[in-house]
Amino acid sequence: MFEDPKFWLLVSFVLFVILMIKPFKSMLIGGLDQKIEEIKSNINSSLKSFSEAETKLKEAEKQTADLDNKIQELLNSAQSQAETISKNIVDKTVQAISSKEKNSLERIKQIEISAIQSIRNQASIELSQLIHNYLINMPENEKTLVLKKSLSELESIN
C-alpha cells in the first residue's frame, strides 16, 4: 500500500486539499465579504439617492402647487379685469347711445320746427297772393263791404 503510487497520489491530493482549504476559504470568504460590502454600499447609495429623489419630488410638488395657486390668482385677476373692462365698455356704449339719441331728438325737433316755419311762410305767401288776386278781381262795392266787415271784426277782437 505504501508502495502503490495511487496511494501516494491520494495522500498528496488529500494533503493538497487540506492545505488549500484554509487559503481558499479565506480567499473565498474575503471575496464574499468584499462583495457584501459592495452590495451594502450600493444599497446605502441607492437609499440616499431615493431619499434625495423623494425630497426633490416633494419640492417639485410644492412648486407645482405654488404655480397652480399663482395661475389661479392670475386667472382670477384677469377675469376681474375683463369684467371691469367689459362693464366700462358697456357703460361708455350706453352713454354714447344716450348722447346720440339725445342729439338726434334735438336735431329732429329743429328740423320739425324749421319745416313748420317753412310751411307757414310758404302758406302765408300763397294765402297773401290768393287774397291779393281775389281782391284785385273783386268788384269795388264788394271790396268796400269786405273792408268794413274786417274792420268791425278787428274792433270786436280788441
RONU-365065 format. One record per residue (C-alpha): residue number from 1; residue in one letter; x, y, z. Coordinates in Angstrom, 2 decimals, always signed. Example, Ala and Ser with C-alpha at 12.3 -4.5 7.8 and 13.67 -1.06 7.14 Angstrom:
residues 2
+-----+-----+---------+---------+---------+
:   n : res :      xx :      yy :      zz :
+-----+-----+---------+---------+---------+
:   1 :   A :  +12.30 :   -4.50 :   +7.80 :
:   2 :   S :  +13.67 :   -1.06 :   +7.14 :
+-----+-----+---------+---------+---------+
END
This chain:
residues 158
+-----+-----+---------+---------+---------+
:   n : res :      xx :      yy :      zz :
+-----+-----+---------+---------+---------+
:   1 :   M :   +0.00 :   +0.00 :   +0.00 :
:   2 :   F :   +2.79 :   +2.49 :   +0.83 :
:   3 :   E :   +4.45 :   +1.49 :   -2.34 :
:   4 :   D :   +1.47 :   +1.96 :   -4.51 :
:   5 :   P :   +1.68 :   +5.25 :   -6.41 :
:   6 :   K :   -2.09 :   +5.58 :   -6.31 :
:   7 :   F :   -1.96 :   +5.63 :   -2.54 :
:   8 :   W :   +0.60 :   +8.41 :   -2.51 :
:   9 :   L :   -1.32 :  +10.24 :   -5.16 :
:  10 :   L :   -4.38 :  +10.05 :   -2.95 :
:  11 :   V :   -2.44 :  +11.16 :   +0.15 :
:  12 :   S :   -0.86 :  +14.07 :   -1.70 :
:  13 :   F :   -4.26 :  +15.07 :   -3.07 :
:  14 :   V :   -5.81 :  +14.95 :   +0.40 :
:  15 :   L :   -2.88 :  +16.93 :   +1.83 :
:  16 :   F :   -3.15 :  +19.39 :   -1.01 :
:  17 :   V :   -6.87 :  +19.80 :   -0.40 :
:  18 :   I :   -6.33 :  +20.18 :   +3.39 :
:  19 :   L :   -3.55 :  +22.71 :   +2.89 :
:  20 :   M :   -5.51 :  +24.65 :   +0.28 :
:  21 :   I :   -8.80 :  +24.77 :   +2.19 :
:  22 :   K :   -7.64 :  +27.48 :   +4.60 :
:  23 :   P :   -6.22 :  +29.92 :   +1.99 :
:  24 :   F :   -9.02 :  +29.14 :   -0.44 :
:  25 :   K :  -11.56 :  +29.54 :   +2.37 :
:  26 :   S :  -10.10 :  +32.88 :   +3.45 :
:  27 :   M :   -9.88 :  +33.99 :   -0.16 :
:  28 :   L :  -13.45 :  +32.88 :   -0.79 :
:  29 :   I :  -14.76 :  +34.46 :   +2.42 :
:  30 :   G :  -12.73 :  +37.63 :   +1.78 :
:  31 :   G :  -14.21 :  +37.91 :   -1.71 :
:  32 :   L :  -17.72 :  +37.34 :   -0.34 :
:  33 :   D :  -17.16 :  +39.92 :   +2.42 :
:  34 :   Q :  -15.94 :  +42.38 :   -0.17 :
:  35 :   K :  -18.97 :  +41.63 :   -2.34 :
:  36 :   I :  -21.26 :  +42.06 :   +0.70 :
:  37 :   E :  -19.65 :  +45.41 :   +1.49 :
:  38 :   E :  -20.03 :  +46.48 :   -2.13 :
:  39 :   I :  -23.71 :  +45.47 :   -2.10 :
:  40 :   K :  -24.22 :  +47.31 :   +1.22 :
:  41 :   S :  -22.55 :  +50.38 :   -0.27 :
:  42 :   N :  -24.78 :  +50.18 :   -3.35 :
:  43 :   I :  -27.88 :  +49.79 :   -1.15 :
:  44 :   N :  -26.85 :  +52.76 :   +1.00 :
:  45 :   S :  -26.17 :  +54.95 :   -2.02 :
:  46 :   S :  -29.48 :  +53.83 :   -3.54 :
:  47 :   L :  -31.31 :  +54.71 :   -0.31 :
:  48 :   K :  -29.55 :  +58.05 :   -0.22 :
:  49 :   S :  -30.45 :  +58.70 :   -3.87 :
:  50 :   F :  -34.02 :  +57.58 :   -3.15 :
:  51 :   S :  -34.34 :  +59.97 :   -0.19 :
:  52 :   E :  -32.85 :  +62.79 :   -2.30 :
:  53 :   A :  -35.29 :  +61.96 :   -5.08 :
:  54 :   E :  -38.17 :  +62.00 :   -2.56 :
:  55 :   T :  -37.02 :  +65.39 :   -1.28 :
:  56 :   K :  -36.78 :  +66.75 :   -4.81 :
:  57 :   L :  -40.20 :  +65.29 :   -5.64 :
:  58 :   K :  -41.73 :  +67.00 :   -2.58 :
:  59 :   E :  -40.06 :  +70.28 :   -3.59 :
:  60 :   A :  -41.34 :  +69.89 :   -7.16 :
:  61 :   E :  -44.85 :  +69.13 :   -5.87 :
:  62 :   K :  -44.69 :  +72.21 :   -3.64 :
:  63 :   Q :  -43.50 :  +74.33 :   -6.57 :
:  64 :   T :  -46.28 :  +72.87 :   -8.72 :
:  65 :   A :  -48.85 :  +73.71 :   -6.03 :
:  66 :   D :  -47.40 :  +77.23 :   -5.75 :
:  67 :   L :  -47.54 :  +77.63 :   -9.52 :
:  68 :   D :  -51.11 :  +76.34 :   -9.56 :
:  69 :   N :  -52.02 :  +78.94 :   -6.92 :
:  70 :   K :  -50.28 :  +81.69 :   -8.86 :
:  71 :   I :  -52.02 :  +80.61 :  -12.07 :
:  72 :   Q :  -55.38 :  +80.63 :  -10.29 :
:  73 :   E :  -54.66 :  +84.09 :   -8.86 :
:  74 :   L :  -53.67 :  +85.33 :  -12.32 :
:  75 :   L :  -56.84 :  +83.85 :  -13.83 :
:  76 :   N :  -59.00 :  +85.43 :  -11.12 :
:  77 :   S :  -57.26 :  +88.76 :  -11.60 :
:  78 :   A :  -57.61 :  +88.56 :  -15.38 :
:  79 :   Q :  -61.29 :  +87.66 :  -15.07 :
:  80 :   S :  -61.85 :  +90.57 :  -12.69 :
:  81 :   Q :  -60.06 :  +92.95 :  -15.04 :
:  82 :   A :  -62.01 :  +91.60 :  -18.01 :
:  83 :   E :  -65.29 :  +92.15 :  -16.16 :
:  84 :   T :  -64.26 :  +95.68 :  -15.22 :
:  85 :   I :  -63.20 :  +96.47 :  -18.79 :
:  86 :   S :  -66.40 :  +94.92 :  -20.15 :
:  87 :   K :  -68.50 :  +96.97 :  -17.71 :
:  88 :   N :  -66.64 : +100.14 :  -18.68 :
:  89 :   I :  -67.19 :  +99.42 :  -22.37 :
:  90 :   V :  -70.90 :  +98.77 :  -21.79 :
:  91 :   D :  -71.23 : +101.96 :  -19.73 :
:  92 :   K :  -69.41 : +104.04 :  -22.35 :
:  93 :   T :  -71.52 : +102.49 :  -25.11 :
:  94 :   V :  -74.74 : +103.24 :  -23.21 :
:  95 :   Q :  -73.59 : +106.82 :  -22.63 :
:  96 :   A :  -72.66 : +107.23 :  -26.30 :
:  97 :   I :  -76.01 : +105.81 :  -27.44 :
:  98 :   S :  -77.87 : +108.04 :  -24.98 :
:  99 :   S :  -75.93 : +111.10 :  -26.14 :
: 100 :   K :  -76.50 : +110.29 :  -29.81 :
: 101 :   E :  -80.20 : +109.64 :  -29.14 :
: 102 :   K :  -80.49 : +112.99 :  -27.36 :
: 103 :   N :  -78.67 : +114.76 :  -30.20 :
: 104 :   S :  -80.84 : +113.02 :  -32.77 :
: 105 :   L :  -84.05 : +114.02 :  -30.96 :
: 106 :   E :  -82.84 : +117.63 :  -30.77 :
: 107 :   R :  -81.99 : +117.62 :  -34.48 :
: 108 :   I :  -85.41 : +116.11 :  -35.28 :
: 109 :   K :  -87.09 : +118.90 :  -33.24 :
: 110 :   Q :  -85.02 : +121.54 :  -35.01 :
: 111 :   I :  -85.85 : +120.06 :  -38.42 :
: 112 :   E :  -89.54 : +119.84 :  -37.43 :
: 113 :   I :  -89.60 : +123.47 :  -36.27 :
: 114 :   S :  -87.76 : +124.53 :  -39.42 :
: 115 :   A :  -90.21 : +122.56 :  -41.60 :
: 116 :   I :  -93.24 : +124.02 :  -39.79 :
: 117 :   Q :  -91.80 : +127.52 :  -40.13 :
: 118 :   S :  -91.07 : +126.93 :  -43.80 :
: 119 :   I :  -94.60 : +125.59 :  -44.39 :
: 120 :   R :  -96.09 : +128.57 :  -42.52 :
: 121 :   N :  -94.03 : +131.01 :  -44.55 :
: 122 :   Q :  -94.99 : +129.29 :  -47.80 :
: 123 :   A :  -98.65 : +129.15 :  -46.77 :
: 124 :   S :  -98.58 : +132.78 :  -45.73 :
: 125 :   I :  -97.07 : +133.81 :  -49.06 :
: 126 :   E :  -99.57 : +131.75 :  -51.05 :
: 127 :   L : -102.50 : +132.98 :  -48.91 :
: 128 :   S : -101.36 : +136.55 :  -49.41 :
: 129 :   Q : -101.20 : +136.00 :  -53.16 :
: 130 :   L : -104.65 : +134.36 :  -53.18 :
: 131 :   I : -106.15 : +137.22 :  -51.17 :
: 132 :   H : -104.38 : +139.75 :  -53.35 :
: 133 :   N : -105.62 : +138.06 :  -56.56 :
: 134 :   Y : -109.12 : +137.71 :  -55.09 :
: 135 :   L : -109.21 : +141.33 :  -54.07 :
: 136 :   I : -107.92 : +142.54 :  -57.42 :
: 137 :   N : -110.58 : +140.62 :  -59.31 :
: 138 :   M : -113.34 : +141.63 :  -56.88 :
: 139 :   P : -115.71 : +144.47 :  -57.82 :
: 140 :   E : -115.29 : +147.76 :  -55.92 :
: 141 :   N : -118.54 : +147.60 :  -53.97 :
: 142 :   E : -117.69 : +144.13 :  -52.59 :
: 143 :   K : -114.21 : +145.36 :  -51.62 :
: 144 :   T : -115.80 : +148.07 :  -49.52 :
: 145 :   L : -118.12 : +145.56 :  -47.82 :
: 146 :   V : -115.25 : +143.16 :  -47.05 :
: 147 :   L : -113.14 : +146.02 :  -45.70 :
: 148 :   K : -115.93 : +147.23 :  -43.40 :
: 149 :   K : -116.60 : +143.69 :  -42.19 :
: 150 :   S : -112.90 : +143.15 :  -41.47 :
: 151 :   L : -112.68 : +146.42 :  -39.53 :
: 152 :   S : -115.71 : +145.55 :  -37.45 :
: 153 :   E : -114.22 : +142.12 :  -36.62 :
: 154 :   L : -110.94 : +143.75 :  -35.60 :
: 155 :   E : -112.75 : +146.15 :  -33.35 :
: 156 :   S : -114.70 : +143.34 :  -31.72 :
: 157 :   I : -111.46 : +141.45 :  -31.01 :
: 158 :   N : -109.84 : +144.41 :  -29.22 :
+-----+-----+---------+---------+---------+
END
